[in-house]
Amino acid sequence: MSKGLIFFCCSCCILLLTTVNLSIGPIISGTVGNWGTLNCKEYKDDYDIAKDNAKAAGGELDDKTKKGHEIKIDRCERKKGMHDMEYTAFIFDIVIGFVCGLIGLLHLFDLKKDFVSKTGLIGLCCGIVGFVLTFVYVIFNGIVFTNNYSGIYKRDGDGVFAEKNESTGKYKCLYYDDSGDKYSIYAKYSELNKKQYNYKKDFYKDIDEDCIAGTYVYNCESSSEITLYIPSTCKYAYASEIESITNKDIFDRFMTTLILSLIVCLANIGLALFGFLLFRTPGDF
């Protein structure tokens, strides 16, 4: 296979896979909401105000409160970063794939052969830029996917979010985090493909409906044990059943764009490499 044909194939791969990414990207498709309008500055200001108030009272913020603010800010900035990079990387890759693919196609038909060295230089520059932008997007996607919490309350494989403490009569929250991370009671995006976060027929078939206490899960943000107004015979408290497959769709979009973007990164490396070779030896196209 000639260097020119490989150059053309890399361009087509970038164009094709990025077109798919544009149609399924979790942000561009609007599946996860509009993260572009998140106001991270407000969270930072709230943090500064809290620190100033604590200092004015002659003390400092406790570690839990600090971590709560920091996690909220980090979570917001990751989402904003992924939003910006999804648009930037995908648009640049579409342009790169189209331009380099078109020029490469012309050369394959023996047109503008005297322009091959310049084509190689264009491919080299575009491949480097495309790789950097796409790789940064992959990093943001991976971080948000594996670390950021969705808005779906966390529960185990049976739908349980709390277990009764027989000695106190209260219910112990299974996912409460004592470090100050209030988002620990929410499932991460990487967990949304599990059965408990999507519609499953007869999932709660053998469960007493009175033991389903989804409206109380929120209380687990700030307390390891909560009072639930459900029958005392309920050993476990269950989160509300989910009646859609929307969460599986979100998981699939994150995972698919992550994998396809990694392939686009490799294609950009190939574009840059063979662009450099064509620049050095244009007669080998």
C-alpha atoms as an extended CHARMM CRD file, in Angstrom:
* protein
*
       285  EXT
         1         1  MET       CA              0.0000000000        0.0000000000        0.0000000000  PROA      1               0.0000000000
         2         2  SER       CA              1.4390000000        3.3670000000       -1.0320000000  PROA      2               0.0000000000
         3         3  LYS       CA              2.0960000000        6.1710000000        1.4170000000  PROA      3               0.0000000000
         4         4  GLY       CA             -0.4450000000        8.3390000000       -0.3840000000  PROA      4               0.0000000000
         5         5  LEU       CA             -3.1840000000        5.7380000000       -0.0340000000  PROA      5               0.0000000000
         6         6  ILE       CA             -2.4810000000        5.3310000000        3.6830000000  PROA      6               0.0000000000
         7         7  PHE       CA             -2.5750000000        9.1320000000        4.0380000000  PROA      7               0.0000000000
         8         8  PHE       CA             -5.9780000000        9.1590000000        2.3270000000  PROA      8               0.0000000000
         9         9  CYS       CA             -7.2930000000        6.2670000000        4.4660000000  PROA      9               0.0000000000
        10        10  CYS       CA             -6.2370000000        8.0460000000        7.7000000000  PROA      10              0.0000000000
        11        11  SER       CA             -8.0950000000       11.1590000000        6.5500000000  PROA      11              0.0000000000
        12        12  CYS       CA            -11.2240000000        9.1870000000        5.7280000000  PROA      12              0.0000000000
        13        13  CYS       CA            -11.0500000000        7.3970000000        9.0880000000  PROA      13              0.0000000000
        14        14  ILE       CA            -10.8820000000       10.7290000000       10.9250000000  PROA      14              0.0000000000
        15        15  LEU       CA            -13.7650000000       12.1420000000        8.8870000000  PROA      15              0.0000000000
        16        16  LEU       CA            -15.9950000000        9.0820000000        9.2070000000  PROA      16              0.0000000000
        17        17  LEU       CA            -15.5130000000        8.3940000000       12.9370000000  PROA      17              0.0000000000
        18        18  THR       CA            -15.8070000000       12.0570000000       13.8830000000  PROA      18              0.0000000000
        19        19  THR       CA            -19.0610000000       12.2930000000       11.9210000000  PROA      19              0.0000000000
        20        20  VAL       CA            -20.3600000000        9.4170000000       14.0480000000  PROA      20              0.0000000000
        21        21  ASN       CA            -19.1040000000       11.1640000000       17.2010000000  PROA      21              0.0000000000
        22        22  LEU       CA            -20.9450000000       14.3330000000       16.2070000000  PROA      22              0.0000000000
        23        23  SER       CA            -24.2070000000       12.4200000000       16.0870000000  PROA      23              0.0000000000
        24        24  ILE       CA            -23.7970000000       10.5480000000       19.3830000000  PROA      24              0.0000000000
        25        25  GLY       CA            -21.5940000000       12.8120000000       21.5490000000  PROA      25              0.0000000000
        26        26  PRO       CA            -23.2190000000       13.0560000000       25.0120000000  PROA      26              0.0000000000
        27        27  ILE       CA            -22.9140000000       16.8460000000       25.0530000000  PROA      27              0.0000000000
        28        28  ILE       CA            -23.5300000000       17.7490000000       21.4050000000  PROA      28              0.0000000000
        29        29  SER       CA            -26.5840000000       15.4680000000       21.3320000000  PROA      29              0.0000000000
        30        30  GLY       CA            -27.9400000000       17.2020000000       24.4520000000  PROA      30              0.0000000000
        31        31  THR       CA            -28.2640000000       13.8890000000       26.3040000000  PROA      31              0.0000000000
        32        32  VAL       CA            -26.6210000000       15.1550000000       29.4980000000  PROA      32              0.0000000000
        33        33  GLY       CA            -28.0030000000       18.6920000000       29.3480000000  PROA      33              0.0000000000
        34        34  ASN       CA            -26.3290000000       21.9960000000       28.5490000000  PROA      34              0.0000000000
        35        35  TRP       CA            -23.0070000000       21.9740000000       30.3710000000  PROA      35              0.0000000000
        36        36  GLY       CA            -21.8230000000       25.0430000000       28.4860000000  PROA      36              0.0000000000
        37        37  THR       CA            -23.8680000000       27.3500000000       30.7150000000  PROA      37              0.0000000000
        38        38  LEU       CA            -22.6480000000       25.9610000000       34.0400000000  PROA      38              0.0000000000
        39        39  ASN       CA            -21.5260000000       28.7790000000       36.3390000000  PROA      39              0.0000000000
        40        40  CYS       CA            -18.3690000000       27.4600000000       38.0070000000  PROA      40              0.0000000000
        41        41  LYS       CA            -17.4030000000       30.9990000000       39.0190000000  PROA      41              0.0000000000
        42        42  GLU       CA            -20.3980000000       31.1440000000       41.3430000000  PROA      42              0.0000000000
        43        43  TYR       CA            -19.2190000000       27.9950000000       43.1240000000  PROA      43              0.0000000000
        44        44  LYS       CA            -15.7590000000       29.5110000000       43.5610000000  PROA      44              0.0000000000
        45        45  ASP       CA            -17.2850000000       32.7010000000       44.9410000000  PROA      45              0.0000000000
        46        46  ASP       CA            -19.3980000000       30.6810000000       47.3890000000  PROA      46              0.0000000000
        47        47  TYR       CA            -16.2400000000       28.9060000000       48.5340000000  PROA      47              0.0000000000
        48        48  ASP       CA            -14.4020000000       32.2240000000       49.0310000000  PROA      48              0.0000000000
        49        49  ILE       CA            -17.3500000000       33.6750000000       50.9420000000  PROA      49              0.0000000000
        50        50  ALA       CA            -17.4740000000       30.6100000000       53.1940000000  PROA      50              0.0000000000
        51        51  LYS       CA            -13.7460000000       30.9270000000       53.9230000000  PROA      51              0.0000000000
        52        52  ASP       CA            -14.0870000000       34.6640000000       54.6220000000  PROA      52              0.0000000000
        53        53  ASN       CA            -17.0220000000       34.0940000000       56.9710000000  PROA      53              0.0000000000
        54        54  ALA       CA            -15.1060000000       31.4100000000       58.8520000000  PROA      54              0.0000000000
        55        55  LYS       CA            -12.0730000000       33.6900000000       59.1540000000  PROA      55              0.0000000000
        56        56  ALA       CA            -14.2420000000       36.5660000000       60.3600000000  PROA      56              0.0000000000
        57        57  ALA       CA            -15.5870000000       34.2570000000       63.0560000000  PROA      57              0.0000000000
        58        58  GLY       CA            -12.0440000000       33.5830000000       64.1710000000  PROA      58              0.0000000000
        59        59  GLY       CA            -11.6130000000       30.1270000000       62.6970000000  PROA      59              0.0000000000
        60        60  GLU       CA            -11.2940000000       28.1610000000       59.4810000000  PROA      60              0.0000000000
        61        61  LEU       CA            -13.5110000000       25.9270000000       57.4430000000  PROA      61              0.0000000000
        62        62  ASP       CA            -13.5130000000       22.3200000000       58.5730000000  PROA      62              0.0000000000
        63        63  ASP       CA            -12.1310000000       19.6620000000       56.2350000000  PROA      63              0.0000000000
        64        64  LYS       CA            -15.5700000000       18.3140000000       55.3180000000  PROA      64              0.0000000000
        65        65  THR       CA            -16.8500000000       21.7010000000       54.2100000000  PROA      65              0.0000000000
        66        66  LYS       CA            -13.6510000000       22.3860000000       52.2750000000  PROA      66              0.0000000000
        67        67  LYS       CA            -13.8770000000       19.0980000000       50.4350000000  PROA      67              0.0000000000
        68        68  GLY       CA            -17.5550000000       19.6510000000       49.6930000000  PROA      68              0.0000000000
        69        69  HSD       CA            -16.8090000000       22.9810000000       47.9920000000  PROA      69              0.0000000000
        70        70  GLU       CA            -13.7460000000       21.6660000000       46.1650000000  PROA      70              0.0000000000
        71        71  ILE       CA            -15.5790000000       18.6460000000       44.7670000000  PROA      71              0.0000000000
        72        72  LYS       CA            -18.4230000000       20.8540000000       43.5660000000  PROA      72              0.0000000000
        73        73  ILE       CA            -15.9860000000       23.1680000000       41.7720000000  PROA      73              0.0000000000
        74        74  ASP       CA            -13.9370000000       20.3330000000       40.2530000000  PROA      74              0.0000000000
        75        75  ARG       CA            -17.0870000000       18.5890000000       39.0770000000  PROA      75              0.0000000000
        76        76  CYS       CA            -18.2760000000       21.7430000000       37.3510000000  PROA      76              0.0000000000
        77        77  GLU       CA            -14.9110000000       22.5180000000       35.7230000000  PROA      77              0.0000000000
        78        78  ARG       CA            -14.5950000000       18.9910000000       34.3650000000  PROA      78              0.0000000000
        79        79  LYS       CA            -18.0110000000       19.2630000000       32.7450000000  PROA      79              0.0000000000
        80        80  LYS       CA            -17.2010000000       22.6690000000       31.2660000000  PROA      80              0.0000000000
        81        81  GLY       CA            -13.8610000000       21.3850000000       29.9790000000  PROA      81              0.0000000000
        82        82  MET       CA            -15.4370000000       18.3490000000       28.3610000000  PROA      82              0.0000000000
        83        83  HSD       CA            -18.1450000000       20.5280000000       26.8000000000  PROA      83              0.0000000000
        84        84  ASP       CA            -15.6140000000       22.9020000000       25.2310000000  PROA      84              0.0000000000
        85        85  MET       CA            -13.3130000000       20.1210000000       24.0190000000  PROA      85              0.0000000000
        86        86  GLU       CA            -16.1340000000       18.0320000000       22.5450000000  PROA      86              0.0000000000
        87        87  TYR       CA            -17.1200000000       20.8740000000       20.2450000000  PROA      87              0.0000000000
        88        88  THR       CA            -13.5440000000       21.9900000000       19.5160000000  PROA      88              0.0000000000
        89        89  ALA       CA            -12.0360000000       18.5610000000       18.8560000000  PROA      89              0.0000000000
        90        90  PHE       CA            -14.9280000000       17.2310000000       16.7800000000  PROA      90              0.0000000000
        91        91  ILE       CA            -15.1760000000       20.3260000000       14.5830000000  PROA      91              0.0000000000
        92        92  PHE       CA            -11.4080000000       20.4500000000       13.9680000000  PROA      92              0.0000000000
        93        93  ASP       CA            -11.3050000000       16.7260000000       13.1800000000  PROA      93              0.0000000000
        94        94  ILE       CA            -14.1530000000       17.0720000000       10.6710000000  PROA      94              0.0000000000
        95        95  VAL       CA            -12.3010000000       19.8910000000        8.9060000000  PROA      95              0.0000000000
        96        96  ILE       CA             -8.9690000000       18.0360000000        9.0450000000  PROA      96              0.0000000000
        97        97  GLY       CA            -10.4650000000       14.8100000000        7.6990000000  PROA      97              0.0000000000
        98        98  PHE       CA            -12.3460000000       16.5540000000        4.8980000000  PROA      98              0.0000000000
        99        99  VAL       CA             -9.4730000000       18.7920000000        3.7100000000  PROA      99              0.0000000000
       100       100  CYS       CA             -6.7530000000       16.1490000000        3.8450000000  PROA      100             0.0000000000
       101       101  GLY       CA             -9.0570000000       13.4950000000        2.3940000000  PROA      101             0.0000000000
       102       102  LEU       CA            -10.0440000000       15.7410000000       -0.5290000000  PROA      102             0.0000000000
       103       103  ILE       CA             -6.4540000000       16.7000000000       -1.3370000000  PROA      103             0.0000000000
       104       104  GLY       CA             -5.3250000000       13.0910000000       -0.9990000000  PROA      104             0.0000000000
       105       105  LEU       CA             -8.1100000000       11.9430000000       -3.3440000000  PROA      105             0.0000000000
       106       106  LEU       CA             -7.0190000000       14.4680000000       -5.9540000000  PROA      106             0.0000000000
       107       107  HSD       CA             -3.4560000000       13.1690000000       -5.8050000000  PROA      107             0.0000000000
       108       108  LEU       CA             -4.6570000000        9.5590000000       -6.1310000000  PROA      108             0.0000000000
       109       109  PHE       CA             -6.2250000000       10.5970000000       -9.4500000000  PROA      109             0.0000000000
       110       110  ASP       CA             -2.8530000000       12.1090000000      -10.4950000000  PROA      110             0.0000000000
       111       111  LEU       CA             -4.0680000000       15.6750000000      -10.0860000000  PROA      111             0.0000000000
       112       112  LYS       CA             -1.8530000000       18.4140000000       -8.6190000000  PROA      112             0.0000000000
       113       113  LYS       CA              1.0240000000       15.9790000000       -8.0920000000  PROA      113             0.0000000000
       114       114  ASP       CA              3.4270000000       18.9320000000       -7.8440000000  PROA      114             0.0000000000
       115       115  PHE       CA              1.5680000000       19.8930000000       -4.6610000000  PROA      115             0.0000000000
       116       116  VAL       CA              2.3410000000       16.6160000000       -2.8310000000  PROA      116             0.0000000000
       117       117  SER       CA              5.1110000000       18.0220000000       -0.6220000000  PROA      117             0.0000000000
       118       118  LYS       CA              2.8040000000       20.8070000000        0.5510000000  PROA      118             0.0000000000
       119       119  THR       CA              0.0430000000       18.2470000000        1.1150000000  PROA      119             0.0000000000
       120       120  GLY       CA              2.4370000000       16.2830000000        3.3080000000  PROA      120             0.0000000000
       121       121  LEU       CA              3.2050000000       19.3980000000        5.3290000000  PROA      121             0.0000000000
       122       122  ILE       CA             -0.5050000000       20.1420000000        5.7060000000  PROA      122             0.0000000000
       123       123  GLY       CA             -1.1070000000       16.5580000000        6.8330000000  PROA      123             0.0000000000
       124       124  LEU       CA              1.7510000000       16.7670000000        9.3400000000  PROA      124             0.0000000000
       125       125  CYS       CA              0.4220000000       19.9660000000       10.9270000000  PROA      125             0.0000000000
       126       126  CYS       CA             -3.2060000000       18.8520000000       10.8610000000  PROA      126             0.0000000000
       127       127  GLY       CA             -2.3490000000       15.4570000000       12.3330000000  PROA      127             0.0000000000
       128       128  ILE       CA             -0.4600000000       17.0040000000       15.2340000000  PROA      128             0.0000000000
       129       129  VAL       CA             -3.2150000000       19.5320000000       15.9860000000  PROA      129             0.0000000000
       130       130  GLY       CA             -5.9240000000       16.8970000000       15.6200000000  PROA      130             0.0000000000
       131       131  PHE       CA             -4.1170000000       14.4610000000       17.8980000000  PROA      131             0.0000000000
       132       132  VAL       CA             -3.5770000000       17.0450000000       20.6520000000  PROA      132             0.0000000000
       133       133  LEU       CA             -7.1850000000       18.2730000000       20.6160000000  PROA      133             0.0000000000
       134       134  THR       CA             -8.7000000000       14.8000000000       20.4270000000  PROA      134             0.0000000000
       135       135  PHE       CA             -6.4070000000       13.4170000000       23.1160000000  PROA      135             0.0000000000
       136       136  VAL       CA             -7.3390000000       16.2560000000       25.4760000000  PROA      136             0.0000000000
       137       137  TYR       CA            -10.9870000000       15.4690000000       24.8220000000  PROA      137             0.0000000000
       138       138  VAL       CA            -10.3490000000       11.7830000000       25.5790000000  PROA      138             0.0000000000
       139       139  ILE       CA             -8.8190000000       12.7830000000       28.9130000000  PROA      139             0.0000000000
       140       140  PHE       CA            -11.8130000000       14.9600000000       29.8660000000  PROA      140             0.0000000000
       141       141  ASN       CA            -14.2640000000       12.3090000000       28.7050000000  PROA      141             0.0000000000
       142       142  GLY       CA            -12.4820000000        9.6080000000       30.6990000000  PROA      142             0.0000000000
       143       143  ILE       CA            -12.3020000000       11.7180000000       33.8610000000  PROA      143             0.0000000000
       144       144  VAL       CA            -15.9630000000       12.7460000000       33.7570000000  PROA      144             0.0000000000
       145       145  PHE       CA            -17.0720000000        9.2370000000       32.8090000000  PROA      145             0.0000000000
       146       146  THR       CA            -15.2400000000        7.4980000000       35.6460000000  PROA      146             0.0000000000
       147       147  ASN       CA            -15.2420000000       10.1710000000       38.3670000000  PROA      147             0.0000000000
       148       148  ASN       CA            -18.2020000000       12.5060000000       37.9760000000  PROA      148             0.0000000000
       149       149  TYR       CA            -21.5320000000       11.6580000000       39.5700000000  PROA      149             0.0000000000
       150       150  SER       CA            -24.7430000000       11.6930000000       37.6030000000  PROA      150             0.0000000000
       151       151  GLY       CA            -28.0130000000       12.8500000000       39.1150000000  PROA      151             0.0000000000
       152       152  ILE       CA            -29.2210000000        9.2800000000       39.6580000000  PROA      152             0.0000000000
       153       153  TYR       CA            -29.3720000000        8.0460000000       43.2450000000  PROA      153             0.0000000000
       154       154  LYS       CA            -27.0230000000        5.1460000000       43.9050000000  PROA      154             0.0000000000
       155       155  ARG       CA            -28.3280000000        1.7450000000       44.9360000000  PROA      155             0.0000000000
       156       156  ASP       CA            -26.9860000000       -1.8270000000       44.9650000000  PROA      156             0.0000000000
       157       157  GLY       CA            -27.9020000000       -4.5920000000       42.5330000000  PROA      157             0.0000000000
       158       158  ASP       CA            -31.1710000000       -5.1940000000       44.3860000000  PROA      158             0.0000000000
       159       159  GLY       CA            -32.1460000000       -1.5190000000       44.4770000000  PROA      159             0.0000000000
       160       160  VAL       CA            -31.2110000000       -1.0060000000       48.1480000000  PROA      160             0.0000000000
       161       161  PHE       CA            -29.8070000000        2.3230000000       49.3090000000  PROA      161             0.0000000000
       162       162  ALA       CA            -30.1360000000        1.8970000000       53.1080000000  PROA      162             0.0000000000
       163       163  GLU       CA            -30.2070000000       -0.9300000000       55.6400000000  PROA      163             0.0000000000
       164       164  LYS       CA            -32.0240000000       -0.8970000000       58.9670000000  PROA      164             0.0000000000
       165       165  ASN       CA            -29.9640000000       -0.5930000000       62.1440000000  PROA      165             0.0000000000
       166       166  GLU       CA            -31.8850000000       -2.7830000000       64.5730000000  PROA      166             0.0000000000
       167       167  SER       CA            -30.3470000000       -1.0990000000       67.6250000000  PROA      167             0.0000000000
       168       168  THR       CA            -31.4280000000        2.4380000000       66.7070000000  PROA      168             0.0000000000
       169       169  GLY       CA            -34.3960000000        1.7740000000       64.4450000000  PROA      169             0.0000000000
       170       170  LYS       CA            -32.8690000000        4.1060000000       61.8620000000  PROA      170             0.0000000000
       171       171  TYR       CA            -31.5550000000        3.2080000000       58.4340000000  PROA      171             0.0000000000
       172       172  LYS       CA            -27.8500000000        3.2530000000       57.5990000000  PROA      172             0.0000000000
       173       173  CYS       CA            -27.0850000000        4.8800000000       54.2420000000  PROA      173             0.0000000000
       174       174  LEU       CA            -24.9370000000        2.4850000000       52.2350000000  PROA      174             0.0000000000
       175       175  TYR       CA            -23.2330000000        5.1820000000       50.1820000000  PROA      175             0.0000000000
       176       176  TYR       CA            -22.7970000000        8.0280000000       52.6380000000  PROA      176             0.0000000000
       177       177  ASP       CA            -19.2580000000        9.4740000000       52.5590000000  PROA      177             0.0000000000
       178       178  ASP       CA            -17.9980000000       10.8700000000       55.8560000000  PROA      178             0.0000000000
       179       179  SER       CA            -15.2490000000       12.8730000000       54.1200000000  PROA      179             0.0000000000
       180       180  GLY       CA            -17.6570000000       15.5760000000       52.9450000000  PROA      180             0.0000000000
       181       181  ASP       CA            -18.3480000000       14.2650000000       49.4450000000  PROA      181             0.0000000000
       182       182  LYS       CA            -22.1060000000       14.8080000000       49.2310000000  PROA      182             0.0000000000
       183       183  TYR       CA            -22.1900000000       13.4470000000       45.6970000000  PROA      183             0.0000000000
       184       184  SER       CA            -21.2440000000        9.9400000000       46.8450000000  PROA      184             0.0000000000
       185       185  ILE       CA            -24.9350000000        8.9940000000       47.0190000000  PROA      185             0.0000000000
       186       186  TYR       CA            -25.1900000000        9.4160000000       43.2440000000  PROA      186             0.0000000000
       187       187  ALA       CA            -24.1070000000        6.8510000000       40.6480000000  PROA      187             0.0000000000
       188       188  LYS       CA            -21.1710000000        7.7110000000       38.4150000000  PROA      188             0.0000000000
       189       189  TYR       CA            -21.6970000000        7.8470000000       34.6530000000  PROA      189             0.0000000000
       190       190  SER       CA            -19.6110000000        4.6890000000       34.2960000000  PROA      190             0.0000000000
       191       191  GLU       CA            -22.1760000000        2.8140000000       36.4340000000  PROA      191             0.0000000000
       192       192  LEU       CA            -25.2880000000        3.7590000000       34.4920000000  PROA      192             0.0000000000
       193       193  ASN       CA            -25.3020000000        0.5910000000       32.3790000000  PROA      193             0.0000000000
       194       194  LYS       CA            -26.1100000000       -1.5720000000       35.4190000000  PROA      194             0.0000000000
       195       195  LYS       CA            -29.5350000000       -3.1860000000       35.7330000000  PROA      195             0.0000000000
       196       196  GLN       CA            -30.5540000000       -1.1720000000       38.8060000000  PROA      196             0.0000000000
       197       197  TYR       CA            -30.3020000000        2.1020000000       36.8520000000  PROA      197             0.0000000000
       198       198  ASN       CA            -32.4450000000        1.0260000000       33.9030000000  PROA      198             0.0000000000
       199       199  TYR       CA            -35.8560000000       -0.4980000000       33.2760000000  PROA      199             0.0000000000
       200       200  LYS       CA            -36.0360000000       -4.1750000000       34.1110000000  PROA      200             0.0000000000
       201       201  LYS       CA            -39.3110000000       -6.0530000000       34.1590000000  PROA      201             0.0000000000
       202       202  ASP       CA            -40.3090000000       -7.4030000000       37.5790000000  PROA      202             0.0000000000
       203       203  PHE       CA            -37.1990000000       -5.8890000000       39.2120000000  PROA      203             0.0000000000
       204       204  TYR       CA            -39.1520000000       -5.1930000000       42.4240000000  PROA      204             0.0000000000
       205       205  LYS       CA            -41.6100000000       -8.0400000000       41.9410000000  PROA      205             0.0000000000
       206       206  ASP       CA            -40.9790000000       -9.6400000000       45.3300000000  PROA      206             0.0000000000
       207       207  ILE       CA            -40.4540000000       -6.3760000000       47.2430000000  PROA      207             0.0000000000
       208       208  ASP       CA            -43.0520000000       -4.8140000000       49.5370000000  PROA      208             0.0000000000
       209       209  GLU       CA            -43.9870000000       -1.4950000000       47.9100000000  PROA      209             0.0000000000
       210       210  ASP       CA            -44.0590000000        0.1490000000       51.3420000000  PROA      210             0.0000000000
       211       211  CYS       CA            -40.2960000000       -0.4640000000       51.6220000000  PROA      211             0.0000000000
       212       212  ILE       CA            -39.6110000000        1.7190000000       48.5650000000  PROA      212             0.0000000000
       213       213  ALA       CA            -38.4730000000        5.0590000000       49.9760000000  PROA      213             0.0000000000
       214       214  GLY       CA            -36.9480000000        6.8840000000       47.0300000000  PROA      214             0.0000000000
       215       215  THR       CA            -38.0670000000       10.3000000000       48.2530000000  PROA      215             0.0000000000
       216       216  TYR       CA            -35.7780000000        9.9820000000       51.2930000000  PROA      216             0.0000000000
       217       217  VAL       CA            -32.4970000000        9.1550000000       49.5150000000  PROA      217             0.0000000000
       218       218  TYR       CA            -31.5520000000       12.8390000000       49.4520000000  PROA      218             0.0000000000
       219       219  ASN       CA            -31.2110000000       12.8160000000       53.2450000000  PROA      219             0.0000000000
       220       220  CYS       CA            -28.1960000000       10.5180000000       52.9090000000  PROA      220             0.0000000000
       221       221  GLU       CA            -26.1390000000       13.4470000000       51.5890000000  PROA      221             0.0000000000
       222       222  SER       CA            -25.5990000000       14.8150000000       55.0820000000  PROA      222             0.0000000000
       223       223  SER       CA            -26.1420000000       11.8820000000       57.4420000000  PROA      223             0.0000000000
       224       224  SER       CA            -24.9620000000        8.2950000000       57.7030000000  PROA      224             0.0000000000
       225       225  GLU       CA            -28.2300000000        7.2370000000       59.3530000000  PROA      225             0.0000000000
       226       226  ILE       CA            -31.6620000000        8.5740000000       58.5660000000  PROA      226             0.0000000000
       227       227  THR       CA            -35.1980000000        8.1290000000       59.8580000000  PROA      227             0.0000000000
       228       228  LEU       CA            -37.5840000000        6.5800000000       57.3520000000  PROA      228             0.0000000000
       229       229  TYR       CA            -41.3320000000        6.5290000000       57.7630000000  PROA      229             0.0000000000
       230       230  ILE       CA            -41.8230000000        3.0510000000       56.3780000000  PROA      230             0.0000000000
       231       231  PRO       CA            -43.0410000000       -0.1790000000       58.0570000000  PROA      231             0.0000000000
       232       232  SER       CA            -40.7180000000       -1.4430000000       60.7950000000  PROA      232             0.0000000000
       233       233  THR       CA            -40.7010000000       -4.8300000000       59.0840000000  PROA      233             0.0000000000
       234       234  CYS       CA            -38.6290000000       -3.3780000000       56.2190000000  PROA      234             0.0000000000
       235       235  LYS       CA            -35.0480000000       -4.5210000000       56.7000000000  PROA      235             0.0000000000
       236       236  TYR       CA            -33.9370000000       -2.6250000000       53.6160000000  PROA      236             0.0000000000
       237       237  ALA       CA            -34.9720000000        0.6600000000       52.0430000000  PROA      237             0.0000000000
       238       238  TYR       CA            -35.2080000000        0.6710000000       48.2740000000  PROA      238             0.0000000000
       239       239  ALA       CA            -34.6960000000        3.5260000000       45.8360000000  PROA      239             0.0000000000
       240       240  SER       CA            -37.4800000000        4.2410000000       43.3560000000  PROA      240             0.0000000000
       241       241  GLU       CA            -37.6210000000        1.9160000000       40.3790000000  PROA      241             0.0000000000
       242       242  ILE       CA            -36.3900000000        3.3790000000       37.0820000000  PROA      242             0.0000000000
       243       243  GLU       CA            -38.8260000000        2.9570000000       34.2200000000  PROA      243             0.0000000000
       244       244  SER       CA            -36.6500000000        3.9290000000       31.2400000000  PROA      244             0.0000000000
       245       245  ILE       CA            -33.3660000000        2.9780000000       29.5440000000  PROA      245             0.0000000000
       246       246  THR       CA            -32.1420000000        6.5610000000       29.3470000000  PROA      246             0.0000000000
       247       247  ASN       CA            -29.2250000000        5.9060000000       31.6840000000  PROA      247             0.0000000000
       248       248  LYS       CA            -27.9670000000        3.0190000000       29.5260000000  PROA      248             0.0000000000
       249       249  ASP       CA            -28.1000000000        5.3860000000       26.5560000000  PROA      249             0.0000000000
       250       250  ILE       CA            -25.9380000000        7.9470000000       28.4010000000  PROA      250             0.0000000000
       251       251  PHE       CA            -23.4110000000        5.2360000000       29.2980000000  PROA      251             0.0000000000
       252       252  ASP       CA            -23.2760000000        4.0060000000       25.7000000000  PROA      252             0.0000000000
       253       253  ARG       CA            -22.7060000000        7.5180000000       24.3340000000  PROA      253             0.0000000000
       254       254  PHE       CA            -19.8300000000        8.1700000000       26.7330000000  PROA      254             0.0000000000
       255       255  MET       CA            -18.2110000000        4.8070000000       26.0300000000  PROA      255             0.0000000000
       256       256  THR       CA            -18.6640000000        4.9510000000       22.2550000000  PROA      256             0.0000000000
       257       257  THR       CA            -17.2660000000        8.4660000000       21.8280000000  PROA      257             0.0000000000
       258       258  LEU       CA            -14.3620000000        7.5630000000       24.1040000000  PROA      258             0.0000000000
       259       259  ILE       CA            -13.4260000000        4.5060000000       22.0250000000  PROA      259             0.0000000000
       260       260  LEU       CA            -13.9550000000        6.2030000000       18.6620000000  PROA      260             0.0000000000
       261       261  SER       CA            -11.9450000000        9.2390000000       19.7920000000  PROA      261             0.0000000000
       262       262  LEU       CA             -9.0380000000        6.9820000000       20.7410000000  PROA      262             0.0000000000
       263       263  ILE       CA             -9.1210000000        5.5210000000       17.2120000000  PROA      263             0.0000000000
       264       264  VAL       CA             -9.2340000000        9.0670000000       15.7920000000  PROA      264             0.0000000000
       265       265  CYS       CA             -6.1230000000        9.8540000000       17.8570000000  PROA      265             0.0000000000
       266       266  LEU       CA             -4.3340000000        6.9400000000       16.1870000000  PROA      266             0.0000000000
       267       267  ALA       CA             -5.5520000000        8.0760000000       12.7570000000  PROA      267             0.0000000000
       268       268  ASN       CA             -4.2170000000       11.5680000000       13.4510000000  PROA      268             0.0000000000
       269       269  ILE       CA             -0.8370000000       10.0800000000       14.3410000000  PROA      269             0.0000000000
       270       270  GLY       CA             -0.9070000000        8.1610000000       11.0510000000  PROA      270             0.0000000000
       271       271  LEU       CA             -1.8720000000       11.3290000000        9.1720000000  PROA      271             0.0000000000
       272       272  ALA       CA              1.0090000000       13.2530000000       10.7260000000  PROA      272             0.0000000000
       273       273  LEU       CA              3.5090000000       10.4180000000       10.1590000000  PROA      273             0.0000000000
       274       274  PHE       CA              2.6750000000        9.8090000000        6.5050000000  PROA      274             0.0000000000
       275       275  GLY       CA              2.2970000000       13.5350000000        5.9430000000  PROA      275             0.0000000000
       276       276  PHE       CA              5.8990000000       13.9100000000        7.1010000000  PROA      276             0.0000000000
       277       277  LEU       CA              7.0520000000       11.0680000000        4.8330000000  PROA      277             0.0000000000
       278       278  LEU       CA              5.2990000000       12.6230000000        1.8430000000  PROA      278             0.0000000000
       279       279  PHE       CA              6.8600000000       15.9680000000        2.6530000000  PROA      279             0.0000000000
       280       280  ARG       CA             10.2930000000       14.3180000000        2.6750000000  PROA      280             0.0000000000
       281       281  THR       CA              9.7550000000       12.1720000000       -0.4050000000  PROA      281             0.0000000000
       282       282  PRO       CA              6.8100000000       13.5140000000       -2.4570000000  PROA      282             0.0000000000
       283       283  GLY       CA              7.6180000000       11.1540000000       -5.3210000000  PROA      283             0.0000000000
       284       284  ASP       CA              6.4640000000        8.1710000000       -3.2330000000  PROA      284             0.0000000000
       285       285  PHE       CA              2.8140000000        9.2220000000       -3.1960000000  PROA      285             0.0000000000
